[in-house]
Amino acid sequence: MNGSRPLRVPVGQDAERWSTFHGERTLVVAARTVTSTARVLECLPALVRGDRRVTVVFAYDPTSAFNDGVLDLLHDAGCRVMPWSQLGSISPDLILTASENIDVPENGCPVLVLPHGVGFHKFVPDSRSSRQRLSGVVPDSLLETGRAWLALSHPDQEGQLLLAHPKTAGRTLLVGDPCFDELRAGLEHMESYRRALGVADGQQLVVLSSTWGPTSLLGRTPDIAERLLAELPYDEYRVAAIIHPNVWAAHGSWQIRTLQAAALEAGLLLVPPVHAWRPVLAAASVVVGDHGSVTLYGAALGKPVLLAAFGTDAVPGTAIAALGDAAPRLDPRGGLRDQIEAAVRSHVPDRYVDIREQAFAEPGQALPRLRTVLYRLLRLPEPPAAPPRALPPQRFERRPQQVTSWLVVTSVETGEPPARPRPRPRPRPPGADVAEDAIISLCRFPAAVCPTAREAPGTFVHLACDEEERDAHLIESASVIVRRRPIRTVVSAQSWVHDTLARFPGSLLAAVSLPDGGGLVGLRDGRVVEAVGTGHFTDPCLLAAAVYTRLRAGRPLVGAVTLRLGHLEEGEVIIRPSPSPSSSPSPSSSSGRLTADAE
């Protein structure tokens, strides 16, 4: 592949001398952008699975403004890649692409163009002029040769193209949308996708979907992820962002991660730009998006949708334009949590069925139809179809950052709310013979995006930081310091508490996990208690919050308490004296601050 020498294996001069597999037909995939290349890679393996008659090679066209990452994608997938300049040196039987903006050599073979989104619903800048063009349509010069075939997902798109580009007459093929069919099948595996993403039972997964350009979600509201994470309780929600590959190609992953640094520190799941978005969308509880295809896919899957942006580059009369009229808008000036909860609460799964039927014809048949078209153009008998395969669960190499600081909001209830169902009784920990006298409601918010809050009447707010928190301002301002890595013995745990309170004179409590699932909580006045929780409530941050709240509420330190974690679950926490009294002196004489805080 150096210089202009022709590619010899698996195609080119004398290729048969060096090849192990000798195919009857050569299929060239034209790879120009990450988006279009990924779309072909998502469907092609199922089309030619196990067929030794077809030799596949990828030709890289570097002329796009969004070509960065294409070669990495192809090499990661193990594809055999040839320079675009060498495409004229071979004689392929078919060129397959999902990029309409390609200049193919005049070698006479057919060109099959797949859509890289949902239909033809967006106007984009024309790289050949200063005008805009309809995304997805090949140049008229290629249509005039009679070689190009445009795959459609719905018969109405034929009429749309005839009006916009009369030369598409007779050059379209109704196929359907293989990506949508895979997404529909993936709904049956939603729970496995959620587990792979680290979404716990009862948590809501909010998926942000942004196309590219100034009218996109990130173009209009670049801080949307940060603001959502600041308003949605950490233990009840997870937030993921699906960003169009063109944004990654144009700006680079470093720039994206730098701009979203606070959101990433708050637990944002930044979805890789190819392949991974499909199981994430299938796992979504609600989609906050714009006029991009991913938002439309979400609506067609029956997901609740909120539009936080919607550009004028959406094509009137298309399914995405209909979604723009039908879906509720997210008011960036209003309470985001209330709007998310209202969208989920009021949604019915068939809300967007008319829009789905406007975008996708005969769901479930796209891959078989595309396979028939492919083999017809290759002039080969179609082999028996392979059984459909579900999307695999996605486990990201780069996991979300672990949140290391929280703004914790608590309140004390003296009675049981009549309308709230109680969970089944849990086994009580040893020493739980003290009567339960209160219910503590608790919500946590990542301090990276929500560092301060005022206390409303009846609530208590404190900052809790993991000892590994790297933000010096946060950890030095924290009322509670926690260590999640267990310490083996009570004596060692007490020593850690003493040293930590001495190291951070502004803190009031220090809490550390013990191997048996409980935790040790030390107070600045020298008292040390053991807190034992059930189920989810072994996290030292939650155990410390129970101790902190009882002190602030003026209740006895020792006792049993029901801890309610938002709408997620509730469990019991037993606070009792430390099993071995601490022999360490008080780390400071400023216990009056804790007493005053408790009052």
N, C-alpha and C positions, 0 to 999 in steps of 0.2 A: 504493500500500500504506500510505499515511499514514492515521491515524485509523481509522474504521470504513467508509471508502468501499469498495464492492465491487471486487474485482480484475477488471479489464476485459480484460487480455490475459495469457494466451491463453484465459481463461474469464471469465465474468461478463456483465453486461448490455452489449449492443452490441459484444461481443468480435469478432464477424465483421467489423465495420467496420475494425478495426485489425490483425487477424491476417494474417500471410503464409500460414501453413499452416492449412487448415480440416479438422480431423479429424472423423470420424464418431462417435467415442466419446471420453469423457473419463475418464482413469484418474488418480485422486488417490492419492499415496503419503503415508500418515500417518507423519510423522517425529517421534519422541518422545525417543529416546535415541541416542547415537552407535552403540551396538552394533546396535540394530535397524535404524537407517537405513543403516549400512554393509552389513548383510546384504542389504537390498533393492538397494542400488546395485551389489552384486557380481553379482547374477543378472539384474536387470531389463533391462540393455542387450541381452543375448542373446535375451531373450524378445520384445522389440518392435523388434528391429533392422530398420531400413529400412521400417517400416510407417507410412505417412503417414496411415493411418486413425485412429491412436491419438494423442490429445493427452495428454501427461503433465505434471502439476503436483504440486508437493510442498506439503503443509500442515504447518506447524510447530506442534507441541503443546508448550508450554513448562512443563508441569506436573510433569515428572519430576524427582526428586532428582539424576538423572544427565543433565540436558539440556545441560550446558555442552559446547560444541564442536559441537552439531548444526548450527547455522547456518553455522559455518565450514566444516564438511564439505560442506554443500549448496552453498554459494557457491563453494568450491574446485572442485566437480564441475560448476559451471555450471548448476545447477538453478534453475528458476523457482519461487520460494517465496511462499506466501500465509500470512497469519496464520490460526491455528486458528479464530478467531472468525468468519472469513469463509467457512468451509466450508459453513455453513448457507445461504449466499446463492447457491450454485451447485447444479447437479444432476448430480453425477458418475454415471457408469455402473458404476464399481467403485472401492472403496477397498482398496488393498493396503498391508499393513504387516507388520513383523516384531515389533511391540510389542503384546502382548495387553492392556495396561492402558490402553486408550484409551476415551474417551467420544465416540462418533460421533453426529452429528445424525440426527434421525429423518427421513431423506429417502428411505428405502426401498431404496437400492442395496445390493448384496451387499458383504460385507467378507471378504476373503481374508487369513488370518493365517498367515504363514510362521514357522517356529521360528527363533530367533536363536542357537540352539546345537544340540546333538545331542539331539533329543527333549525329554522332560519329566523331567529327572533331578535337579532341584534345588529345595529349598524356599527361598523368599526372603521378606523382610518384605513385608507387605501395606500399600501406601500408604494404603488406605482404612480400616485398623483397626490394632490393636496385635498382631494375629495374624500367622502365617506362611501362605503360600499356595504352591501348586504353580506354578512358573514355566512360562509359555507358554500358560496357559488364560485365555481372555477371561472377563469377568464373566457371571454367569448371566443378567443382564438382557439382554445382547446375544444370548446363545444363545436366549433365549425369543422373540426377534423372528423367528427363523428366517433371519436375514440372514448370520450368521457361518459361515465355513468354516475349519476348522483343517487345515493341511497336515501330514501325518505322514511320517516317514522309514521307519517299519516298521509292519507290521500289528498287532504286539503292543501298540503304543501305544494302539490303539483300546480294547482291554480295560482297560488301565491308566486311561485317562480315564473310562471308564464307571464304574469303581469309585470314583474320586475325585470325578467331576463327572457324575452321571447325565444332566444336560441336554445333554451333548455327543453323545448318541445321534443318529445320522443326520447329524451336522454335521462329519464328518471326511472327508478325502480322502487316499488313499495316493499320495504323490508321490515320496518318496525325499529325498535330500539333495544339492542341486546343488553345495554347497561341497565335500563329500567327493568327488564325482565330479571336480571340478576339481583337487583335491589329488592324486587317483590319477593323473590325466593328467599332472600336473606332475612325477611321479617320473621320467618319461622325460627331463626337462630338468634333472635334479638338478645336473649338473655346471655347466651355464650359470648356474644360481642361485648355486652356490657361488662361481664366478668373480666374479659381480656383487657378492657380499658380501665379496670379498677373502679368501676361504678358499683357502689354497694346497693343491696336491696333497699328499696324505698327512696333512693336518691333520684333526682331528676337530672337528665343530661341535656343541657342547653347547647345547641350547636349553632355557632355563628357561621354564616355562609357569605363570602364576599367574592364577587367577580372582580375584574380589573378595570382600571381607569378612574377618572376623577368623579364619576357619578356613582361609583360602587359604594358598598357599605364602609369599607376602610377608607376610601377616598373622601367620603362625607364625614364619617365619625371614627377617626382612627383610634380613639380611646374607648370604644364601645366595650371591649373585653374587660378592660380595667374597671369601668364603671359597673358592669354587671357583677363582677366578682366582689366589688365593694358593697353591693346591696343584697346579694344572694347568700344566705347562711351557708357557711363552709361545709357543714355536716349534712346538709340537705340537697346540695346541688353540686354538679360538676359542669364545667364550661369547656367546650372544645371549639376550635376555630379551623374551618376549612377555607383556605385562601387559594384563589385561582393560581394555577402554575405560572401564568404570565407575570404575576406579581413577584413570585420567587425568581423567575428568570430575569426580570427587569431590574430588580433592586437587590437580589441576593439574600441568602438566609441570614448573614450577619446583620444586615440592615433591619430585616424584619424582627429578628430576636432582640436587637437593640431597642427598637421602637416599642416592642411589647415586653420589655424587661420587667416592669412592675407586675404586669399581668402574669407573666411566667413565674415569678416569685410567689404569686398568689395561687398557683396551681393550674393555670391555663394549660390545656392539652392542645398543643400546636400540631395539627395533623400534617404529616408529610405530604408533599404536593402531588404525588401520584399513588394510585391504587388504594391507599389506606382510607381515603375518604368514604368509600362505599360502605364498609361495615360500620363506620362511625355514623353515617347518615341513617342507616338501618336501625341503629341503637338509639337514635335521638328521641327525647321526650318532647322537644319543641325546637323549631328552627327559627332563628332570627336572621333574616337575609335581605336580599335585594333582587334585582332583575336577572340574576345569573341562573344557569341551568340547575345548579345544585339546589337552589331554593325551590324551583319548579319540580324537581324530582321529589323533594321532601313533601310538598303539597300533594303530589300524585300518589305518594305512598300512604297518605292519610294522616300525616303529621300536622299538629298545630303549627301555624306559620304567622310570624309577625314581620312586617316589612319595615326595616329601619332606614332604607334608602330605596329609591327607584328612579333610574335614569331615563332621560328623554331619548336615549339611544335604543330603548326597547321598541320593537317594530309593532305598530298598530295592527290589530286584527289577529295577532298570534295568541297562543296559549299563555305566554308570559304576560302579555298585555292584559288578558282576562284575569290573571292572578293579581295583577296590579290593581284592578278594579274591585276584586272580591276580598282580598286578604286584609285584615286589620293592620293599621299602621302603629309602629312603636313611636310614641312621643318622647323624644330625647329629653324634654324638659320635665317630664313627669316621673313618678316613682317607677323604676324599671321592674322591681320585684312584683309590685301589684299588677302591672301589665302582663308579666310572664304568667303569674298565677291565674289571672282572669282568662288568658288565652287557653291555658290547659284546661281550666274548669269548664269553659263554655264550648269547647271544641267537640264536634261530632266527626267520626272517621270519614263519612262520605260527603263532607262539606265541599270538597273540590272535585267531586267525581266528574262533573261536566267539563272541567278544565283538563282533567286527565284524559277523558275521551277525545278532547280536541287535540291533544298532543300525541297520543299513542294509539295506534290501530292494532287491534287483536293482540293484547299483551300475552307473552308466553311463546309466541311464534317467531320472534325476530331471529334468533340464532339459526334455526332450521332454514328459514327463508334466505338468510344471508349465505349460508353454506351452499344452498342450491345455486344461488347467483354466482358465487365464487367458482364453483366447479364448472358451471356452464361457460364462464368466461375463460377458464383454463382449458376448456375442451377435454375434460376428463369425466368419466362416469363417477357419480357421487357415491362414496362408500357409505356403509351403514352408519347412522348417526350415533355418536357417543352419548351416554346418559348425561343428563344435566348435572352440574356440580355446583354446590353452594359456595358462596364467598367464604374464604377461611377467616377465622377470628384474627384480628390484627393486634400483634404485640409489638410495640414500638421499641426500636433500639434506644431511642432517647426518651426515657420516661419523663412525665411531668416533674418539675422540681418539687421537692418536699417543702411544704409550708413550715416555717420555723418561728412564726410569730402570729399572734391572733389578738384581735380586740374581742373581748368576751363580755357579753351582755347577759345579765341574769336578773331574775325576779323571783320573789317568794309568794307562793299561793298557800293560803291557810285552809282552803277547802277544795274539793274536787269539782271542776266545771261540769255541770250536768250533761252537756251535749257531747262530751269527749269520751269515747269508749276507752276502757282500761285494758291493757294487754293481759294475757294469761299470767298468773302468778309465776314468778321465777323462784328457784331455790335460793334461800337466804344464806349469806355467808356465815361462817362461825362468828359468834359474838353478836348476832343480830337480835338480841333479846330486848333491845331498847325500843320503846314505842315510837313509831313514825309520827313526826309532828309537823311536817311541812313538805311541800312540793317545790322544787327549784326548777324553773324553766331557764334554759340556757341556749344561746345562739353564739356561734363564733364567726368572725369575719377576718380574712387575711389582713394583717396589719400593713403589708406591703402596699395595699391599695386603700386601706381604711385605718389610718394610724390613730385617729382620735374620734371621739363622739361625746356628746353631752348626755348626762344622765337624765332620763325622763323620770317623772314621779313614779316611785315604786320600782325602779330598776337600779342596778349597780353595774358599773362598767370598769373593767380593768384590762391592762395590757399584760399578756402572758407571752414569754419568749422561751424558745428552746435554748439550752446553753450553747448550741452551735450557731445561733443567729449571728450573721456577719455584720449587720447594720449596728454600729456602735451606738448610735442615737437611740434606736429602739430598745436594745437590751439594757442600756443604762437608765432608760425611763420605765422599764417594766416593773409592775407590782409583783409579778409572779415569774420565777425562773424554774423551768422544768428540765428534767433529763429523762428521755424515753428509753435509753439503754439501761436495762436493769443492773442494779448493784447486788452482789450475791448475799451479803450479810447486813443485818440491821445496824451493827456498829459502823461498818463502812459507809452505809447510807447516811447515818447521822453525821459522820465526819464530812461527807460531801455537802450535806445541808449547811453545816456550820461554815465550811470554807466558802460556799457559794454566797451565803448572806454577807460574809465579810468582804468578798470580792465585789459585790454589787450593793453598796450601802443604800441605794434608793429602793431596793426591793423589800417587800413585806413578807413574802412566802417563798419557800423553795421546795419543790416536789420531785421525787425520784421514784422510778418503778422498782419493784421488788420481784424476785423470780417467781413468786407464787401468784402473780397477777395483781397484787395489791400495790399500794404506794405509800411512801413515807412523806409526810408534809411537815416541814419545820417553819415555825413562826419567828419573827424577829425578837419577840420577848423571851425566847428560849424554849417555849413549849414545842413538843414534837408529838404528832399523832399519826396513827396508821389509818389509811382509808382503803376500804375494800369494796370494789364494785362488781357488778355482774354484767355479763355480755359485753357490749361495746364500751362499758364504763370502767375500763381498766387503764385508760389513757391518763397519765399523771396530770395533764392539763385540765381534764374534766374533774378529776378528784380534787385538785387544788381549787378549782372554781367552786366546788361544793363547800369546802372549808372557808374560802374567802367570803362567800355569800352569807354563811351562817354568822361569821364575825360581823360583817357589815350590817346584818339584820338584827344584831343583838341577841341572837339565839345561843343556847349552850353549844359549846364546841363539839362535845361528844354526843352522838345520837345516830339515829337512822333517818335517812332522807331519801325521798324519791326524786331522781334527777330526770328531767324531761328534756330531750334533745330536739328542740323545735318540733316539727311534725313527724320526725323520723321514728323515734322509739323512746321508751323510758325504762329505767332500771333503778335498782336500789343501791345505795352507797351507805356503808356503815363506817362511821368515824369513831375510833376508840383510842385510848391512850396507847402510846408506843409500847410494844412488848418488853423492851428493856429501856429503862430511863436513861436519858442522855446524860453523860458525865461532862459534856463539853460546856463551857461557859457561854453565856449569851454573846453573839458576835458583836453587839454594840449595846449601848445603854439607851438607845432611842426607841424603847418599846412604847413610849407614850404616843408615838406616831401611829402605831398599829391600833392602840386602844382608841385613840381619837377617830381613826378611820372606821373602826368597828362600831362606834357610836353613831 
